[in-house]
């Protein structure tokens, strides 16, 4: 299952900055494990977005609860699960195995 996780800051920027390094380490750890596909800050910087791949919501929650942003109550989450129906052929099939692959312009040209 894929999840779009929106993190919305609920504390001042100074508090976020204090825990940013540990949050980045958490992102790297879960990217290496294959659970985080892509992540980054929003523009304007009011939070961040994570695209995650987990077996189910329980696995996602367990992962999120180890993030320093969660532990220190710096963010609120908006979590949306979805089952991709289409994917560009450059998007790894492992994250959307049921989705129909559509050639991208790079693949066509």
Jmol script that loads the backbone (N, CA, C; Angstrom):
load data "model"
ATOM      1  N   UNK A   1       0.857  -1.170   0.000  1.00  0.00           N
ATOM      2  CA  UNK A   1       0.000   0.000   0.000  1.00  0.00           C
ATOM      3  C   UNK A   1       0.902   1.231   0.000  1.00  0.00           C
ATOM      4  N   UNK A   2       0.505   2.226  -0.773  1.00  0.00           N
ATOM      5  CA  UNK A   2       1.228   3.498  -0.777  1.00  0.00           C
ATOM      6  C   UNK A   2       0.484   4.501   0.094  1.00  0.00           C
ATOM      7  N   UNK A   3       1.263   5.352   0.750  1.00  0.00           N
ATOM      8  CA  UNK A   3       0.712   6.372   1.631  1.00  0.00           C
ATOM      9  C   UNK A   3       1.347   7.714   1.319  1.00  0.00           C
ATOM     10  N   UNK A   4       0.518   8.742   1.230  1.00  0.00           N
ATOM     11  CA  UNK A   4       0.997  10.112   1.165  1.00  0.00           C
ATOM     12  C   UNK A   4       0.833  10.673   2.568  1.00  0.00           C
ATOM     13  N   UNK A   5       1.957  11.026   3.178  1.00  0.00           N
ATOM     14  CA  UNK A   5       1.955  11.530   4.549  1.00  0.00           C
ATOM     15  C   UNK A   5       2.355  12.996   4.507  1.00  0.00           C
ATOM     16  N   UNK A   6       1.448  13.861   4.921  1.00  0.00           N
ATOM     17  CA  UNK A   6       1.747  15.279   5.014  1.00  0.00           C
ATOM     18  C   UNK A   6       2.027  15.606   6.471  1.00  0.00           C
ATOM     19  N   UNK A   7       3.205  16.183   6.711  1.00  0.00           N
ATOM     20  CA  UNK A   7       3.592  16.610   8.048  1.00  0.00           C
ATOM     21  C   UNK A   7       3.389  18.114   8.118  1.00  0.00           C
ATOM     22  N   UNK A   8       2.588  18.570   9.041  1.00  0.00           N
ATOM     23  CA  UNK A   8       2.342  19.998   9.238  1.00  0.00           C
ATOM     24  C   UNK A   8       2.951  20.424  10.561  1.00  0.00           C
ATOM     25  N   UNK A   9       3.857  21.404  10.491  1.00  0.00           N
ATOM     26  CA  UNK A   9       4.514  21.879  11.705  1.00  0.00           C
ATOM     27  C   UNK A   9       3.497  22.517  12.651  1.00  0.00           C
ATOM     28  N   UNK A  10       3.609  22.175  13.942  1.00  0.00           N
ATOM     29  CA  UNK A  10       2.735  22.750  14.968  1.00  0.00           C
ATOM     30  C   UNK A  10       3.544  23.457  16.058  1.00  0.00           C
ATOM     31  N   UNK A  11       4.843  23.575  15.839  1.00  0.00           N
ATOM     32  CA  UNK A  11       5.731  24.263  16.775  1.00  0.00           C
ATOM     33  C   UNK A  11       6.551  25.305  16.025  1.00  0.00           C
ATOM     34  N   UNK A  12       7.162  26.242  16.731  1.00  0.00           N
ATOM     35  CA  UNK A  12       7.962  27.288  16.093  1.00  0.00           C
ATOM     36  C   UNK A  12       9.144  26.711  15.307  1.00  0.00           C
ATOM     37  N   UNK A  13       9.622  27.459  14.312  1.00  0.00           N
ATOM     38  CA  UNK A  13      10.750  26.997  13.487  1.00  0.00           C
ATOM     39  C   UNK A  13      11.983  26.587  14.308  1.00  0.00           C
ATOM     40  N   UNK A  14      12.234  27.262  15.417  1.00  0.00           N
ATOM     41  CA  UNK A  14      13.394  26.930  16.238  1.00  0.00           C
ATOM     42  C   UNK A  14      13.295  25.498  16.776  1.00  0.00           C
ATOM     43  N   UNK A  15      12.107  25.094  17.168  1.00  0.00           N
ATOM     44  CA  UNK A  15      11.907  23.734  17.679  1.00  0.00           C
ATOM     45  C   UNK A  15      12.099  22.711  16.558  1.00  0.00           C
ATOM     46  N   UNK A  16      11.611  23.034  15.376  1.00  0.00           N
ATOM     47  CA  UNK A  16      11.784  22.147  14.219  1.00  0.00           C
ATOM     48  C   UNK A  16      13.271  21.999  13.928  1.00  0.00           C
ATOM     49  N   UNK A  17      13.970  23.106  13.875  1.00  0.00           N
ATOM     50  CA  UNK A  17      15.401  23.108  13.548  1.00  0.00           C
ATOM     51  C   UNK A  17      16.206  22.249  14.525  1.00  0.00           C
ATOM     52  N   UNK A  18      15.837  22.288  15.787  1.00  0.00           N
ATOM     53  CA  UNK A  18      16.537  21.519  16.815  1.00  0.00           C
ATOM     54  C   UNK A  18      16.517  20.023  16.516  1.00  0.00           C
ATOM     55  N   UNK A  19      15.437  19.532  15.918  1.00  0.00           N
ATOM     56  CA  UNK A  19      15.269  18.098  15.683  1.00  0.00           C
ATOM     57  C   UNK A  19      15.408  17.719  14.213  1.00  0.00           C
ATOM     58  N   UNK A  20      15.825  18.657  13.378  1.00  0.00           N
ATOM     59  CA  UNK A  20      15.903  18.403  11.943  1.00  0.00           C
ATOM     60  C   UNK A  20      16.930  17.328  11.593  1.00  0.00           C
ATOM     61  N   UNK A  21      18.084  17.339  12.215  1.00  0.00           N
ATOM     62  CA  UNK A  21      19.109  16.331  11.902  1.00  0.00           C
ATOM     63  C   UNK A  21      18.628  14.921  12.230  1.00  0.00           C
ATOM     64  N   UNK A  22      18.013  14.742  13.389  1.00  0.00           N
ATOM     65  CA  UNK A  22      17.524  13.401  13.745  1.00  0.00           C
ATOM     66  C   UNK A  22      16.366  12.985  12.845  1.00  0.00           C
ATOM     67  N   UNK A  23      15.550  13.943  12.424  1.00  0.00           N
ATOM     68  CA  UNK A  23      14.468  13.640  11.481  1.00  0.00           C
ATOM     69  C   UNK A  23      15.053  13.189  10.138  1.00  0.00           C
ATOM     70  N   UNK A  24      16.090  13.882   9.674  1.00  0.00           N
ATOM     71  CA  UNK A  24      16.738  13.493   8.411  1.00  0.00           C
ATOM     72  C   UNK A  24      17.358  12.107   8.512  1.00  0.00           C
ATOM     73  N   UNK A  25      17.961  11.770   9.656  1.00  0.00           N
ATOM     74  CA  UNK A  25      18.510  10.426   9.860  1.00  0.00           C
ATOM     75  C   UNK A  25      17.401   9.380   9.783  1.00  0.00           C
ATOM     76  N   UNK A  26      16.256   9.693  10.359  1.00  0.00           N
ATOM     77  CA  UNK A  26      15.095   8.803  10.299  1.00  0.00           C
ATOM     78  C   UNK A  26      14.657   8.620   8.843  1.00  0.00           C
ATOM     79  N   UNK A  27      14.602   9.715   8.080  1.00  0.00           N
ATOM     80  CA  UNK A  27      14.227   9.624   6.660  1.00  0.00           C
ATOM     81  C   UNK A  27      15.202   8.731   5.901  1.00  0.00           C
ATOM     82  N   UNK A  28      16.485   8.917   6.128  1.00  0.00           N
ATOM     83  CA  UNK A  28      17.501   8.112   5.435  1.00  0.00           C
ATOM     84  C   UNK A  28      17.367   6.635   5.793  1.00  0.00           C
ATOM     85  N   UNK A  29      17.191   6.351   7.080  1.00  0.00           N
ATOM     86  CA  UNK A  29      17.037   4.964   7.528  1.00  0.00           C
ATOM     87  C   UNK A  29      15.884   4.274   6.804  1.00  0.00           C
ATOM     88  N   UNK A  30      14.751   4.940   6.725  1.00  0.00           N
ATOM     89  CA  UNK A  30      13.566   4.306   6.135  1.00  0.00           C
ATOM     90  C   UNK A  30      13.563   4.374   4.607  1.00  0.00           C
ATOM     91  N   UNK A  31      14.349   5.273   4.040  1.00  0.00           N
ATOM     92  CA  UNK A  31      14.541   5.260   2.592  1.00  0.00           C
ATOM     93  C   UNK A  31      15.407   4.060   2.223  1.00  0.00           C
ATOM     94  N   UNK A  32      16.457   3.823   2.991  1.00  0.00           N
ATOM     95  CA  UNK A  32      17.320   2.663   2.742  1.00  0.00           C
ATOM     96  C   UNK A  32      16.551   1.355   2.872  1.00  0.00           C
ATOM     97  N   UNK A  33      15.596   1.299   3.794  1.00  0.00           N
ATOM     98  CA  UNK A  33      14.823   0.069   4.000  1.00  0.00           C
ATOM     99  C   UNK A  33      13.764  -0.127   2.910  1.00  0.00           C
ATOM    100  N   UNK A  34      13.543   0.908   2.093  1.00  0.00           N
ATOM    101  CA  UNK A  34      12.544   0.806   1.029  1.00  0.00           C
ATOM    102  C   UNK A  34      11.155   1.260   1.420  1.00  0.00           C
ATOM    103  N   UNK A  35      10.988   1.741   2.647  1.00  0.00           N
ATOM    104  CA  UNK A  35       9.674   2.189   3.088  1.00  0.00           C
ATOM    105  C   UNK A  35       9.365   3.625   2.669  1.00  0.00           C
ATOM    106  N   UNK A  36      10.380   4.466   2.560  1.00  0.00           N
ATOM    107  CA  UNK A  36      10.155   5.824   2.075  1.00  0.00           C
ATOM    108  C   UNK A  36      10.646   5.887   0.639  1.00  0.00           C
ATOM    109  N   UNK A  37       9.753   6.276  -0.247  1.00  0.00           N
ATOM    110  CA  UNK A  37      10.068   6.361  -1.677  1.00  0.00           C
ATOM    111  C   UNK A  37      10.670   7.716  -1.993  1.00  0.00           C
ATOM    112  N   UNK A  38      10.052   8.759  -1.469  1.00  0.00           N
ATOM    113  CA  UNK A  38      10.524  10.127  -1.685  1.00  0.00           C
ATOM    114  C   UNK A  38       9.996  10.984  -0.537  1.00  0.00           C
ATOM    115  N   UNK A  39      10.767  12.012  -0.179  1.00  0.00           N
ATOM    116  CA  UNK A  39      10.347  12.897   0.912  1.00  0.00           C
ATOM    117  C   UNK A  39      11.008  14.252   0.730  1.00  0.00           C
ATOM    118  N   UNK A  40      10.357  15.278   1.259  1.00  0.00           N
ATOM    119  CA  UNK A  40      10.955  16.599   1.207  1.00  0.00           C
ATOM    120  C   UNK A  40      10.066  17.643   1.837  1.00  0.00           C
ATOM    121  N   UNK A  41      10.638  18.836   2.030  1.00  0.00           N
ATOM    122  CA  UNK A  41       9.883  19.930   2.648  1.00  0.00           C
ATOM    123  C   UNK A  41       8.876  20.527   1.670  1.00  0.00           C
ATOM    124  N   UNK A  42       7.835  21.087   2.226  1.00  0.00           N
ATOM    125  CA  UNK A  42       6.845  21.794   1.408  1.00  0.00           C
ATOM    126  C   UNK A  42       7.360  23.198   1.116  1.00  0.00           C
ATOM    127  N   UNK A  43       6.783  23.814   0.107  1.00  0.00           N
ATOM    128  CA  UNK A  43       7.113  25.191  -0.264  1.00  0.00           C
ATOM    129  C   UNK A  43       5.812  25.971  -0.304  1.00  0.00           C
ATOM    130  N   UNK A  44       5.581  26.874   0.633  1.00  0.00           N
ATOM    131  CA  UNK A  44       6.466  27.385   1.674  1.00  0.00           C
ATOM    132  C   UNK A  44       6.699  26.331   2.757  1.00  0.00           C
ATOM    133  N   UNK A  45       7.734  26.521   3.587  1.00  0.00           N
ATOM    134  CA  UNK A  45       8.151  25.505   4.555  1.00  0.00           C
ATOM    135  C   UNK A  45       7.257  25.410   5.789  1.00  0.00           C
ATOM    136  N   UNK A  46       6.063  24.875   5.580  1.00  0.00           N
ATOM    137  CA  UNK A  46       5.119  24.698   6.686  1.00  0.00           C
ATOM    138  C   UNK A  46       5.046  23.252   7.142  1.00  0.00           C
ATOM    139  N   UNK A  47       5.891  22.409   6.557  1.00  0.00           N
ATOM    140  CA  UNK A  47       5.904  20.987   6.869  1.00  0.00           C
ATOM    141  C   UNK A  47       6.612  20.235   5.764  1.00  0.00           C
ATOM    142  N   UNK A  48       6.265  18.971   5.615  1.00  0.00           N
ATOM    143  CA  UNK A  48       6.893  18.147   4.597  1.00  0.00           C
ATOM    144  C   UNK A  48       5.938  17.093   4.085  1.00  0.00           C
ATOM    145  N   UNK A  49       6.376  16.392   3.050  1.00  0.00           N
ATOM    146  CA  UNK A  49       5.573  15.324   2.458  1.00  0.00           C
ATOM    147  C   UNK A  49       6.455  14.095   2.313  1.00  0.00           C
ATOM    148  N   UNK A  50       5.878  12.945   2.653  1.00  0.00           N
ATOM    149  CA  UNK A  50       6.548  11.658   2.521  1.00  0.00           C
ATOM    150  C   UNK A  50       5.645  10.743   1.708  1.00  0.00           C
ATOM    151  N   UNK A  51       6.211  10.099   0.692  1.00  0.00           N
ATOM    152  CA  UNK A  51       5.521   9.026  -0.019  1.00  0.00           C
ATOM    153  C   UNK A  51       6.116   7.732   0.506  1.00  0.00           C
ATOM    154  N   UNK A  52       5.294   6.920   1.147  1.00  0.00           N
ATOM    155  CA  UNK A  52       5.770   5.715   1.818  1.00  0.00           C
ATOM    156  C   UNK A  52       5.093   4.469   1.267  1.00  0.00           C
ATOM    157  N   UNK A  53       5.830   3.374   1.331  1.00  0.00           N
ATOM    158  CA  UNK A  53       5.322   2.063   0.947  1.00  0.00           C
ATOM    159  C   UNK A  53       5.406   1.155   2.167  1.00  0.00           C
ATOM    160  N   UNK A  54       4.222   0.737   2.654  1.00  0.00           N
ATOM    161  CA  UNK A  54       4.158  -0.150   3.826  1.00  0.00           C
ATOM    162  C   UNK A  54       3.098  -1.215   3.573  1.00  0.00           C
ATOM    163  N   UNK A  55       3.246  -2.336   4.264  1.00  0.00           N
ATOM    164  CA  UNK A  55       2.268  -3.418   4.123  1.00  0.00           C
ATOM    165  C   UNK A  55       0.862  -2.955   4.492  1.00  0.00           C
ATOM    166  N   UNK A  56       0.764  -2.168   5.567  1.00  0.00           N
ATOM    167  CA  UNK A  56      -0.538  -1.711   6.034  1.00  0.00           C
ATOM    168  C   UNK A  56      -0.348  -0.483   6.918  1.00  0.00           C
ATOM    169  N   UNK A  57      -1.450   0.055   7.382  1.00  0.00           N
ATOM    170  CA  UNK A  57      -1.413   1.275   8.187  1.00  0.00           C
ATOM    171  C   UNK A  57      -0.681   1.045   9.511  1.00  0.00           C
ATOM    172  N   UNK A  58      -0.794  -0.131  10.058  1.00  0.00           N
ATOM    173  CA  UNK A  58      -0.104  -0.435  11.312  1.00  0.00           C
ATOM    174  C   UNK A  58       1.409  -0.329  11.148  1.00  0.00           C
ATOM    175  N   UNK A  59       1.938  -0.840  10.044  1.00  0.00           N
ATOM    176  CA  UNK A  59       3.378  -0.751   9.789  1.00  0.00           C
ATOM    177  C   UNK A  59       3.797   0.709   9.602  1.00  0.00           C
ATOM    178  N   UNK A  60       2.983   1.472   8.895  1.00  0.00           N
ATOM    179  CA  UNK A  60       3.280   2.893   8.702  1.00  0.00           C
ATOM    180  C   UNK A  60       3.292   3.619  10.046  1.00  0.00           C
ATOM    181  N   UNK A  61       2.267   3.400  10.865  1.00  0.00           N
ATOM    182  CA  UNK A  61       2.200   4.069  12.166  1.00  0.00           C
ATOM    183  C   UNK A  61       3.404   3.722  13.042  1.00  0.00           C
ATOM    184  N   UNK A  62       3.800   2.467  13.041  1.00  0.00           N
ATOM    185  CA  UNK A  62       4.958   2.050  13.822  1.00  0.00           C
ATOM    186  C   UNK A  62       6.201   2.806  13.369  1.00  0.00           C
ATOM    187  N   UNK A  63       6.363   2.963  12.072  1.00  0.00           N
ATOM    188  CA  UNK A  63       7.505   3.699  11.521  1.00  0.00           C
ATOM    189  C   UNK A  63       7.432   5.175  11.917  1.00  0.00           C
ATOM    190  N   UNK A  64       6.280   5.805  11.740  1.00  0.00           N
ATOM    191  CA  UNK A  64       6.129   7.226  12.044  1.00  0.00           C
ATOM    192  C   UNK A  64       6.400   7.522  13.516  1.00  0.00           C
ATOM    193  N   UNK A  65       6.020   6.610  14.367  1.00  0.00           N
ATOM    194  CA  UNK A  65       6.157   6.840  15.810  1.00  0.00           C
ATOM    195  C   UNK A  65       7.607   6.828  16.289  1.00  0.00           C
ATOM    196  N   UNK A  66       8.543   6.470  15.417  1.00  0.00           N
ATOM    197  CA  UNK A  66       9.962   6.519  15.783  1.00  0.00           C
ATOM    198  C   UNK A  66      10.639   7.793  15.288  1.00  0.00           C
ATOM    199  N   UNK A  67       9.917   8.635  14.576  1.00  0.00           N
ATOM    200  CA  UNK A  67      10.464   9.898  14.062  1.00  0.00           C
ATOM    201  C   UNK A  67      10.556  10.922  15.194  1.00  0.00           C
ATOM    202  N   UNK A  68      11.673  11.630  15.254  1.00  0.00           N
ATOM    203  CA  UNK A  68      11.846  12.649  16.304  1.00  0.00           C
ATOM    204  C   UNK A  68      10.780  13.741  16.213  1.00  0.00           C
ATOM    205  N   UNK A  69      10.274  14.016  15.032  1.00  0.00           N
ATOM    206  CA  UNK A  69       9.203  15.011  14.901  1.00  0.00           C
ATOM    207  C   UNK A  69       7.941  14.538  15.614  1.00  0.00           C
ATOM    208  N   UNK A  70       7.656  13.236  15.538  1.00  0.00           N
ATOM    209  CA  UNK A  70       6.500  12.672  16.242  1.00  0.00           C
ATOM    210  C   UNK A  70       6.766  12.622  17.749  1.00  0.00           C
ATOM    211  N   UNK A  71       7.924  12.077  18.111  1.00  0.00           N
ATOM    212  CA  UNK A  71       8.278  11.898  19.521  1.00  0.00           C
ATOM    213  C   UNK A  71       8.229  13.229  20.271  1.00  0.00           C
ATOM    214  N   UNK A  72       8.664  14.299  19.621  1.00  0.00           N
ATOM    215  CA  UNK A  72       8.712  15.619  20.255  1.00  0.00           C
ATOM    216  C   UNK A  72       7.493  16.490  19.953  1.00  0.00           C
ATOM    217  N   UNK A  73       6.459  15.879  19.386  1.00  0.00           N
ATOM    218  CA  UNK A  73       5.175  16.545  19.115  1.00  0.00           C
ATOM    219  C   UNK A  73       5.340  17.836  18.316  1.00  0.00           C
ATOM    220  N   UNK A  74       6.134  17.751  17.247  1.00  0.00           N
ATOM    221  CA  UNK A  74       6.402  18.918  16.408  1.00  0.00           C
ATOM    222  C   UNK A  74       5.492  19.006  15.190  1.00  0.00           C
ATOM    223  N   UNK A  75       4.826  17.907  14.848  1.00  0.00           N
ATOM    224  CA  UNK A  75       4.009  17.870  13.639  1.00  0.00           C
ATOM    225  C   UNK A  75       2.667  17.196  13.895  1.00  0.00           C
ATOM    226  N   UNK A  76       1.744  17.504  13.017  1.00  0.00           N
ATOM    227  CA  UNK A  76       0.498  16.750  12.906  1.00  0.00           C
ATOM    228  C   UNK A  76       0.538  16.092  11.543  1.00  0.00           C
ATOM    229  N   UNK A  77      -0.030  14.897  11.449  1.00  0.00           N
ATOM    230  CA  UNK A  77      -0.011  14.141  10.205  1.00  0.00           C
ATOM    231  C   UNK A  77      -1.364  14.133   9.524  1.00  0.00           C
ATOM    232  N   UNK A  78      -1.330  14.223   8.221  1.00  0.00           N
ATOM    233  CA  UNK A  78      -2.485  13.907   7.382  1.00  0.00           C
ATOM    234  C   UNK A  78      -2.030  12.737   6.526  1.00  0.00           C
ATOM    235  N   UNK A  79      -2.682  11.590   6.682  1.00  0.00           N
ATOM    236  CA  UNK A  79      -2.237  10.369   6.009  1.00  0.00           C
ATOM    237  C   UNK A  79      -3.323   9.902   5.056  1.00  0.00           C
ATOM    238  N   UNK A  80      -2.932   9.693   3.807  1.00  0.00           N
ATOM    239  CA  UNK A  80      -3.852   9.211   2.771  1.00  0.00           C
ATOM    240  C   UNK A  80      -3.270   7.962   2.139  1.00  0.00           C
ATOM    241  N   UNK A  81      -4.032   6.872   2.158  1.00  0.00           N
ATOM    242  CA  UNK A  81      -3.629   5.634   1.491  1.00  0.00           C
ATOM    243  C   UNK A  81      -4.223   5.622   0.089  1.00  0.00           C
ATOM    244  N   UNK A  82      -3.482   5.030  -0.850  1.00  0.00           N
ATOM    245  CA  UNK A  82      -4.053   4.875  -2.185  1.00  0.00           C
ATOM    246  C   UNK A  82      -3.448   3.680  -2.898  1.00  0.00           C
ATOM    247  N   UNK A  83      -4.217   3.170  -3.858  1.00  0.00           N
ATOM    248  CA  UNK A  83      -3.795   2.068  -4.717  1.00  0.00           C
ATOM    249  C   UNK A  83      -3.601   2.627  -6.115  1.00  0.00           C
ATOM    250  N   UNK A  84      -2.359   2.786  -6.549  1.00  0.00           N
ATOM    251  CA  UNK A  84      -2.113   3.375  -7.866  1.00  0.00           C
ATOM    252  C   UNK A  84      -2.736   2.543  -8.988  1.00  0.00           C
ATOM    253  N   UNK A  85      -3.387   3.224  -9.914  1.00  0.00           N
ATOM    254  CA  UNK A  85      -3.956   2.572 -11.085  1.00  0.00           C
ATOM    255  C   UNK A  85      -3.050   2.762 -12.302  1.00  0.00           C
ATOM    256  N   UNK A  86      -2.337   3.889 -12.350  1.00  0.00           N
ATOM    257  CA  UNK A  86      -1.401   4.190 -13.435  1.00  0.00           C
ATOM    258  C   UNK A  86      -0.070   4.608 -12.836  1.00  0.00           C
ATOM    259  N   UNK A  87       0.996   4.319 -13.562  1.00  0.00           N
ATOM    260  CA  UNK A  87       2.317   4.778 -13.162  1.00  0.00           C
ATOM    261  C   UNK A  87       3.139   4.988 -14.423  1.00  0.00           C
ATOM    262  N   UNK A  88       3.979   6.012 -14.389  1.00  0.00           N
ATOM    263  CA  UNK A  88       4.931   6.171 -15.469  1.00  0.00           C
ATOM    264  C   UNK A  88       5.883   4.983 -15.437  1.00  0.00           C
ATOM    265  N   UNK A  89       6.331   4.533 -16.595  1.00  0.00           N
ATOM    266  CA  UNK A  89       7.177   3.344 -16.609  1.00  0.00           C
ATOM    267  C   UNK A  89       8.502   3.554 -15.881  1.00  0.00           C
ATOM    268  N   UNK A  90       8.851   4.798 -15.561  1.00  0.00           N
ATOM    269  CA  UNK A  90      10.066   5.047 -14.793  1.00  0.00           C
ATOM    270  C   UNK A  90       9.835   4.923 -13.282  1.00  0.00           C
ATOM    271  N   UNK A  91       8.572   4.805 -12.862  1.00  0.00           N
ATOM    272  CA  UNK A  91       8.247   4.588 -11.448  1.00  0.00           C
ATOM    273  C   UNK A  91       8.339   3.089 -11.186  1.00  0.00           C
ATOM    274  N   UNK A  92       9.116   2.700 -10.202  1.00  0.00           N
ATOM    275  CA  UNK A  92       9.386   1.285  -9.950  1.00  0.00           C
ATOM    276  C   UNK A  92       8.110   0.472  -9.760  1.00  0.00           C
ATOM    277  N   UNK A  93       8.025  -0.624 -10.473  1.00  0.00           N
ATOM    278  CA  UNK A  93       6.860  -1.502 -10.397  1.00  0.00           C
ATOM    279  C   UNK A  93       6.671  -2.090  -9.008  1.00  0.00           C
ATOM    280  N   UNK A  94       7.753  -2.218  -8.241  1.00  0.00           N
ATOM    281  CA  UNK A  94       7.629  -2.804  -6.898  1.00  0.00           C
ATOM    282  C   UNK A  94       6.714  -1.986  -5.999  1.00  0.00           C
ATOM    283  N   UNK A  95       6.575  -0.674  -6.254  1.00  0.00           N
ATOM    284  CA  UNK A  95       5.738   0.170  -5.410  1.00  0.00           C
ATOM    285  C   UNK A  95       4.304   0.263  -5.910  1.00  0.00           C
ATOM    286  N   UNK A  96       4.078  -0.155  -7.126  1.00  0.00           N
ATOM    287  CA  UNK A  96       2.724  -0.096  -7.689  1.00  0.00           C
ATOM    288  C   UNK A  96       2.531  -1.264  -8.651  1.00  0.00           C
ATOM    289  N   UNK A  97       2.596  -2.499  -8.134  1.00  0.00           N
ATOM    290  CA  UNK A  97       2.572  -3.665  -9.012  1.00  0.00           C
ATOM    291  C   UNK A  97       1.292  -3.836  -9.821  1.00  0.00           C
ATOM    292  N   UNK A  98       0.172  -3.342  -9.326  1.00  0.00           N
ATOM    293  CA  UNK A  98      -1.097  -3.481 -10.038  1.00  0.00           C
ATOM    294  C   UNK A  98      -1.355  -2.344 -11.026  1.00  0.00           C
ATOM    295  N   UNK A  99      -0.541  -1.303 -10.956  1.00  0.00           N
ATOM    296  CA  UNK A  99      -0.759  -0.127 -11.805  1.00  0.00           C
ATOM    297  C   UNK A  99      -0.284  -0.398 -13.229  1.00  0.00           C
ATOM    298  N   UNK A 100      -1.042   0.100 -14.169  1.00  0.00           N
ATOM    299  CA  UNK A 100      -0.663  -0.011 -15.579  1.00  0.00           C
ATOM    300  C   UNK A 100       0.501   0.947 -15.845  1.00  0.00           C
ATOM    301  N   UNK A 101       1.567   0.420 -16.442  1.00  0.00           N
ATOM    302  CA  UNK A 101       2.728   1.250 -16.781  1.00  0.00           C
ATOM    303  C   UNK A 101       2.448   2.010 -18.071  1.00  0.00           C
ATOM    304  N   UNK A 102       2.675   3.304 -18.038  1.00  0.00           N
ATOM    305  CA  UNK A 102       2.470   4.167 -19.189  1.00  0.00           C
ATOM    306  C   UNK A 102       3.835   4.727 -19.582  1.00  0.00           C
ATOM    307  N   UNK A 103       4.234   4.577 -20.860  1.00  0.00           N
ATOM    308  CA  UNK A 103       5.535   5.100 -21.271  1.00  0.00           C
ATOM    309  C   UNK A 103       5.622   6.608 -21.067  1.00  0.00           C
ATOM    310  N   UNK A 104       6.764   7.047 -20.554  1.00  0.00           N
ATOM    311  CA  UNK A 104       7.007   8.476 -20.413  1.00  0.00           C
ATOM    312  C   UNK A 104       7.638   8.990 -21.699  1.00  0.00           C
ATOM    313  N   UNK A 105       7.675  10.309 -21.846  1.00  0.00           N
ATOM    314  CA  UNK A 105       8.235  10.896 -23.055  1.00  0.00           C
ATOM    315  C   UNK A 105       9.705  10.484 -23.243  1.00  0.00           C
ATOM    316  N   UNK A 106      10.463  10.371 -22.170  1.00  0.00           N
ATOM    317  CA  UNK A 106      11.867   9.935 -22.262  1.00  0.00           C
ATOM    318  C   UNK A 106      11.969   8.537 -22.856  1.00  0.00           C
ATOM    319  N   UNK A 107      11.033   7.677 -22.487  1.00  0.00           N
ATOM    320  CA  UNK A 107      11.067   6.298 -22.977  1.00  0.00           C
ATOM    321  C   UNK A 107      10.624   6.211 -24.433  1.00  0.00           C
ATOM    322  N   UNK A 108       9.777   7.144 -24.865  1.00  0.00           N
ATOM    323  CA  UNK A 108       9.253   7.122 -26.229  1.00  0.00           C
ATOM    324  C   UNK A 108      10.293   7.672 -27.206  1.00  0.00           C
ATOM    325  N   UNK A 109      10.957   8.784 -26.800  1.00  0.00           N
ATOM    326  CA  UNK A 109      11.853   9.500 -27.689  1.00  0.00           C
ATOM    327  C   UNK A 109      13.113   8.768 -27.931  1.00  0.00           C
TER     328      UNK A 109
END
end "model"
wireframe off; spacefill off
backbone 0.3
color backbone group
